[in-house]
Amino acid sequence: MPSVIVIGGGLAGLAAAAALGSAGFQVDLFEARGFLGGRATSFPVSPGDEDTELIDNCQHVLLRCCVNLMDFYTRLGVADRIHFYREFYFLEPGGRISTLARGPLPAPLHLTSSFLRMRCLGAADKLAIARAMMALMRERNRRTDLDRITMLDWLREKKQTPRAIERFWRQVLVSAVNEELDRMAALHGFQVFWLGMLARADCYEMGIPQVPLRELYSADAWRKAGDVRIHGRAPVERIVFRDGAAIGVESGGAIRQADYYIPAVPFERLGALAPELGIDITNFEHSPITGIHVWFDRQVTDLPHAALLDRTIQWMFNKCEGRYLQFVVSASRGLIGMARAEVIEMAVREAADFFPMIEHAKVERASVIKELRATYSARPGMEAARPDTRTCASNVFLAGDWTRSGWPATMEGAVRSGYRAAEAVSAASGRPARFLLPDIA
Ligand SMILES: Cc1cc2nc3c(=O)[nH]c(=O)nc-3n(C[C@H](O)[C@H](O)[C@H](O)COP(=O)(O)OP(=O)(O)OC[C@H]3O[C@@H](n4cnc5c(N)ncnc54)[C@H](O)[C@@H]3O)c2cc1C
């Protein structure tokens, strides 16, 4: 069978390796770090201590509509480690809860009854949102300007109330796309709401891994994925080209060869690895995400997760018995210049507005992880700038959440890009195989 070298052990590279490995290709995956998962990974809280717990760099969530990501987890035999929640909790300062959950009506009306009961929105907000949802369903296949306007432009065009924008659209979309409404292309907002809320009655269910992310890609799991050899702490310095095709990769001073190559590295790394590909990344910018982990000396909530309204912290995830909480801030440019202690103080102070028990609790320890390069910024015009998997080299195929996967930069987007690259390799080798599952609608 043909051989393939995959560069990068994030979800894009792992998905390409799992797909090709299970189709019989001989795969060698080179990862620069000593562990897998890339931006969706975990690390020890106290690196020197053997018994230390693993924490995720940041809570990663998926929705039921992430069919390729679930397919990837199934290939590794870990799909049962993802727990799906059917209820979304929106919390106002003061602690009042509005719950969004599926009711008796079929899609796209399945969320209607709980939506009408949401106390964090008034009647005028709900009417505006309902009108906009209908417009979104009408316009999603008709409008040609969705990658040219921002989501905020579209919401203003649809005369959304300030509260509907702030407490509903912004609350959902900034976390899903990791960008502010006035910087995000409307295209992505449409996709999130269509696939993630309206298309099917269960598509909105939120999946949360029940183990640290790194455990999803353990050596045990890879035994199920065919002939895949993983090389950790093996950065690839460059891809070597001759006559318009790759002839090897240089790693640790040695040249390794294969029939096909899949660079699955972030956009800012590709230029150094393979300038010969001439991929233009000048328009790409990063958007940061900050995760704030706080361990209290007692239980402060029994909710499993919640969207936190009207504050800087946007989501709470209950990581352990209501004592270890993780707060997430997407598109967190405002936190970049703040000191770690300031960020923790702000998060705990704001969290106390939602969870009054925090007033009586002590913070035992806390950790702040600012991922400055969390995703590319999904601004208008970027969809056209995302490169396809095919390159000018006949045996090199790109993967990565920033390539044109059909999805924003997410775990699903990364896996889709890996599957697309794997399909391109299989087609080029004369053994065409399908790996990519279609969207649910
Ligand atoms: C804080 C945070 C929170 C997020 N939350 C969510 C979420 O809730 N839901 C969601 O769907 N998505 C989320 N995302 C986005 C998601 O993590 C990414 O879109 C996805 O993991 C990207 O995968 P990737 O394989 O494209 O890239 P990466 O994960 O960046 O993988 C690239 C890999 O290549 C390796 N590499 C780089 N250069 C070389 C080299 N020269 N040689 C060998 N290896 C190399 C890197 O070490 C890395 O492991 C979040 C991201 C962050 C940072």
PDBQT file of the ligand as one rigid body, heavy atoms in Angstrom, charges set to zero:
ROOT
HETATM    1  C1  LIG A 501      -8.525  27.557  23.989  1.00  0.00    +0.000 C 
HETATM    2  C2  LIG A 501      -9.237  26.909  22.847  1.00  0.00    +0.000 A 
HETATM    3  C3  LIG A 501     -10.567  26.543  22.985  1.00  0.00    +0.000 A 
HETATM    4  C4  LIG A 501     -11.228  25.954  21.908  1.00  0.00    +0.000 A 
HETATM    5  N1  LIG A 501     -12.516  25.529  22.074  1.00  0.00    +0.000 NA
HETATM    6  C5  LIG A 501     -13.095  24.817  21.086  1.00  0.00    +0.000 A 
HETATM    7  C6  LIG A 501     -14.366  24.221  21.305  1.00  0.00    +0.000 A 
HETATM    8  O1  LIG A 501     -14.968  24.330  22.372  1.00  0.00    +0.000 OA
HETATM    9  N2  LIG A 501     -14.912  23.511  20.283  1.00  0.00    +0.000 N 
HETATM   10  C7  LIG A 501     -14.275  23.342  19.084  1.00  0.00    +0.000 A 
HETATM   11  O2  LIG A 501     -14.819  22.653  18.210  1.00  0.00    +0.000 OA
HETATM   12  N3  LIG A 501     -13.056  23.898  18.861  1.00  0.00    +0.000 NA
HETATM   13  C8  LIG A 501     -12.458  24.615  19.824  1.00  0.00    +0.000 A 
HETATM   14  N4  LIG A 501     -11.220  25.148  19.616  1.00  0.00    +0.000 N 
HETATM   15  C9  LIG A 501     -10.606  25.053  18.281  1.00  0.00    +0.000 C 
HETATM   16  C10 LIG A 501      -9.935  23.688  18.043  1.00  0.00    +0.000 C 
HETATM   17  O3  LIG A 501      -9.133  23.346  19.155  1.00  0.00    +0.000 OA
HETATM   18  C11 LIG A 501      -9.052  23.783  16.807  1.00  0.00    +0.000 C 
HETATM   19  O4  LIG A 501      -9.812  24.285  15.733  1.00  0.00    +0.000 OA
HETATM   20  C12 LIG A 501      -8.472  22.431  16.388  1.00  0.00    +0.000 C 
HETATM   21  O5  LIG A 501      -8.044  21.689  17.486  1.00  0.00    +0.000 OA
HETATM   22  C13 LIG A 501      -7.335  22.679  15.410  1.00  0.00    +0.000 C 
HETATM   23  O6  LIG A 501      -6.776  21.445  15.014  1.00  0.00    +0.000 OA
HETATM   24  P1  LIG A 501      -5.638  21.403  13.911  1.00  0.00    +0.000 P 
HETATM   25  O7  LIG A 501      -5.215  19.986  13.800  1.00  0.00    +0.000 OA
HETATM   26  O8  LIG A 501      -6.093  22.095  12.678  1.00  0.00    +0.000 OA
HETATM   27  O9  LIG A 501      -4.424  22.292  14.461  1.00  0.00    +0.000 OA
HETATM   28  P2  LIG A 501      -3.544  22.102  15.787  1.00  0.00    +0.000 P 
HETATM   29  O10 LIG A 501      -4.388  21.564  16.866  1.00  0.00    +0.000 OA
HETATM   30  O11 LIG A 501      -2.842  23.379  16.018  1.00  0.00    +0.000 OA
HETATM   31  O12 LIG A 501      -2.492  20.969  15.410  1.00  0.00    +0.000 OA
HETATM   32  C14 LIG A 501      -1.305  21.242  14.713  1.00  0.00    +0.000 C 
HETATM   33  C15 LIG A 501      -0.210  20.348  15.269  1.00  0.00    +0.000 C 
HETATM   34  O13 LIG A 501       0.947  20.476  14.442  1.00  0.00    +0.000 OA
HETATM   35  C16 LIG A 501       2.072  20.415  15.292  1.00  0.00    +0.000 C 
HETATM   36  N5  LIG A 501       3.185  21.029  14.547  1.00  0.00    +0.000 N 
HETATM   37  C17 LIG A 501       3.349  22.331  14.213  1.00  0.00    +0.000 A 
HETATM   38  N6  LIG A 501       4.478  22.475  13.485  1.00  0.00    +0.000 NA
HETATM   39  C18 LIG A 501       5.008  21.234  13.346  1.00  0.00    +0.000 A 
HETATM   40  C19 LIG A 501       6.168  20.734  12.694  1.00  0.00    +0.000 A 
HETATM   41  N7  LIG A 501       7.011  21.538  12.030  1.00  0.00    +0.000 N 
HETATM   42  N8  LIG A 501       6.421  19.402  12.749  1.00  0.00    +0.000 NA
HETATM   43  C20 LIG A 501       5.569  18.563  13.426  1.00  0.00    +0.000 A 
HETATM   44  N9  LIG A 501       4.477  19.002  14.074  1.00  0.00    +0.000 NA
HETATM   45  C21 LIG A 501       4.195  20.311  14.019  1.00  0.00    +0.000 A 
HETATM   46  C22 LIG A 501       1.652  21.196  16.532  1.00  0.00    +0.000 C 
HETATM   47  O14 LIG A 501       2.470  20.877  17.648  1.00  0.00    +0.000 OA
HETATM   48  C23 LIG A 501       0.219  20.719  16.691  1.00  0.00    +0.000 C 
HETATM   49  O15 LIG A 501       0.124  19.574  17.510  1.00  0.00    +0.000 OA
HETATM   50  C24 LIG A 501     -10.544  25.760  20.664  1.00  0.00    +0.000 A 
HETATM   51  C25 LIG A 501      -9.210  26.130  20.536  1.00  0.00    +0.000 A 
HETATM   52  C26 LIG A 501      -8.549  26.678  21.617  1.00  0.00    +0.000 A 
HETATM   53  C27 LIG A 501      -7.097  27.038  21.448  1.00  0.00    +0.000 C 
ENDROOT
TORSDOF 0
